Amino acid sequence: MHSPTAPAVFTSPIDPGVDALWERRTELTPADGTARDLVVEAVDMLDAGHARVAFVDGATGQVVVDERARRAILLCFRLLEMRQTSAGVFHYHDRLPLKREFPGVRVVPGAVARWGSHHAPGTVLMPSYTNIGAFVDSGTMVDTWATVGSCAQIGKNVHLAGGVGVGGVLEPANAAPVVIEDDAFVGSRSVVVEGARVRRGAKLGAGVLLTASTRVFDAMTGEELPPGEAPEWSVCVGSTRRKSFPGGEFGVPCLLVIKRLPEGGRHDKLLLESLFREHGFAL
Ligand SMILES: CC(C)(COP(=O)(O)OP(=O)(O)OC[C@H]1O[C@@H](n2cnc3c(N)ncnc32)[C@H](O)[C@@H]1OP(=O)(O)O)[C@@H](O)C(=O)NCCC(=O)NCCS
């Protein structure tokens, strides 16, 4: 997830011609072959992992967004034609094709990934959905019915448990995508959206709701932590805080840090997952 080679000033590896196309995007149509080729080339780079929409800068810890990459994705919706496709008895009508190349990735039947998403070798896709611009790093498992939204960034050795919903973000410009860092665990049916961040090694219990504005509290100290973030090497569950409204006092969702793990620490209850990782991930 961290990019140790991130330069101080980020330069997108994508052709700057994409920015020029963006400036005249309202004029573009699928008939513009040269423009289409440039955008397809950019999204091919995302698909192959040679470019990515966002990454965590190893030096600053900040999420750096490649706006050019995001623009290339948005331009696809202007420049690619609607096409009919089918798989057996299923028929589709869309502008974006599905991903075709999965080198070193286990793709269980029922898994769907759109072109322009990247899965590093050693990832496992159970019947799940990955949208364009998402990046899923090595050793990560996207479990059954989990969805990885557009441009979401998932680190190494992450487990997105069954039914997890990781939100996508294509617009507005500068909106940060969801980032789930290396060694994190996201429990069943949790929802992480709106540029929320699950920091390294954090374990989210089943049914957590984490948005950019979710407030976060440490159950040991009572301290309020930065909103929209699960702290690194923490165990968190969904909770509620009391809030007064003109109509009365109501419970509003929040994230509660119930434990801290040592750096690199695993959680006993999640050990089954590590056994599976060691013995079940071989291709
Ligand atoms: C978060 C989790 C790891 C915590 O496990 P733990 O560290 O052993 O903690 P405990 O089970 O002792 O729970 C501590 C407290 O938090 C509560 N709690 C646990 N999980 C919770 C959750 N998901 N949401 C809300 N509260 C939860 C417990 O009721 C307990 O409260 P209590 O002390 O009053 O009884 C675990 O409960 C969990 O949710 N695991 C994920 C399961 C999952 O999604 N598996 C994927 C299968 S594909």
The ligand as a Tripos MOL2 file, in Angstrom:
@<TRIPOS>MOLECULE
LIG
   48    50     1     0     0
SMALL
NO_CHARGES

@<TRIPOS>ATOM
      1 C1        -14.4990   -7.5620   16.4200 C.3       1 LIG1
      2 C2        -14.1270   -8.9870   16.8590 C.3       1 LIG1
      3 C3        -12.8470   -9.4270   16.1440 C.3       1 LIG1
      4 C4        -13.9080   -8.8440   18.3620 C.3       1 LIG1
      5 O1        -13.5210  -10.0620   18.8930 O.3       1 LIG1
      6 P1        -12.8280  -10.0580   20.3660 P.3       1 LIG1
      7 O2        -11.6170   -9.1940   20.3210 O.co2     1 LIG1
      8 O3        -12.6400  -11.4820   20.7590 O.co2     1 LIG1
      9 O4        -13.8080   -9.3280   21.2920 O.3       1 LIG1
     10 P2        -15.0550   -9.9060   22.0670 P.3       1 LIG1
     11 O5        -15.7480  -10.9590   21.2770 O.co2     1 LIG1
     12 O6        -14.6020  -10.2530   23.4500 O.co2     1 LIG1
     13 O7        -15.9780   -8.6250   22.1020 O.3       1 LIG1
     14 C5        -15.6870   -7.4980   22.9110 C.3       1 LIG1
     15 C6        -16.9890   -6.7320   23.0850 C.3       1 LIG1
     16 O8        -17.3570   -6.1700   21.8300 O.3       1 LIG1
     17 C7        -18.6290   -6.6340   21.4130 C.3       1 LIG1
     18 N1        -18.5400   -6.9550   19.9950 N.ar      1 LIG1
     19 C8        -17.8070   -7.9200   19.4240 C.ar      1 LIG1
     20 N2        -17.9490   -7.8990   18.0910 N.ar      1 LIG1
     21 C9        -18.8040   -6.8970   17.8200 C.ar      1 LIG1
     22 C10       -19.3160   -6.3950   16.6260 C.ar      1 LIG1
     23 N3        -18.9860   -6.8990   15.4300 N.pl3     1 LIG1
     24 N4        -20.1630   -5.3330   16.6930 N.ar      1 LIG1
     25 C11       -20.4950   -4.7980   17.8950 C.ar      1 LIG1
     26 N5        -20.0230   -5.2570   19.0840 N.ar      1 LIG1
     27 C12       -19.1990   -6.2880   19.0370 C.ar      1 LIG1
     28 C13       -18.8840   -7.8890   22.2050 C.3       1 LIG1
     29 O9        -20.2480   -8.1240   22.4530 O.3       1 LIG1
     30 C14       -18.1360   -7.6530   23.4800 C.3       1 LIG1
     31 O10       -18.9180   -6.9510   24.4110 O.3       1 LIG1
     32 P3        -19.0490   -7.5510   25.9060 P.3       1 LIG1
     33 O11       -17.6620   -7.4820   26.4660 O.co2     1 LIG1
     34 O12       -20.0110   -6.6370   26.5710 O.co2     1 LIG1
     35 O13       -19.5200   -8.9350   25.7570 O.co2     1 LIG1
     36 C15       -15.2180  -10.0110   16.5350 C.3       1 LIG1
     37 O14       -16.3010   -9.9030   17.4270 O.3       1 LIG1
     38 C16       -15.7280   -9.8960   15.1110 C.2       1 LIG1
     39 O15       -16.6670   -9.1280   14.8020 O.2       1 LIG1
     40 N6        -15.0880  -10.6700   14.1960 N.am      1 LIG1
     41 C17       -15.3780  -10.6210   12.7900 C.3       1 LIG1
     42 C18       -16.1580  -11.8530   12.3620 C.3       1 LIG1
     43 C19       -16.2670  -11.9150   10.8640 C.2       1 LIG1
     44 O16       -16.7660  -11.0010   10.2500 O.2       1 LIG1
     45 N7        -15.7640  -13.0030   10.2770 N.am      1 LIG1
     46 C20       -15.6840  -13.1180    8.8600 C.3       1 LIG1
     47 C21       -16.1770  -14.4320    8.3610 C.3       1 LIG1
     48 S1        -16.1550  -14.4280    6.5570 S.3       1 LIG1
@<TRIPOS>BOND
     1     1     2 1
     2     2     3 1
     3     2     4 1
     4     2    36 1
     5     4     5 1
     6     5     6 1
     7     6     7 2
     8     6     8 1
     9     6     9 1
    10     9    10 1
    11    10    11 2
    12    10    12 1
    13    10    13 1
    14    13    14 1
    15    14    15 1
    16    15    16 1
    17    15    30 1
    18    16    17 1
    19    17    18 1
    20    17    28 1
    21    18    19 ar
    22    18    27 ar
    23    19    20 ar
    24    20    21 ar
    25    21    22 ar
    26    21    27 ar
    27    22    23 1
    28    22    24 ar
    29    24    25 ar
    30    25    26 ar
    31    26    27 ar
    32    28    29 1
    33    28    30 1
    34    30    31 1
    35    31    32 1
    36    32    33 2
    37    32    34 1
    38    32    35 1
    39    36    37 1
    40    36    38 1
    41    38    39 2
    42    38    40 1
    43    40    41 1
    44    41    42 1
    45    42    43 1
    46    43    44 2
    47    43    45 1
    48    45    46 1
    49    46    47 1
    50    47    48 1
@<TRIPOS>SUBSTRUCTURE
     1 LIG1         1 GROUP 0 **** ****
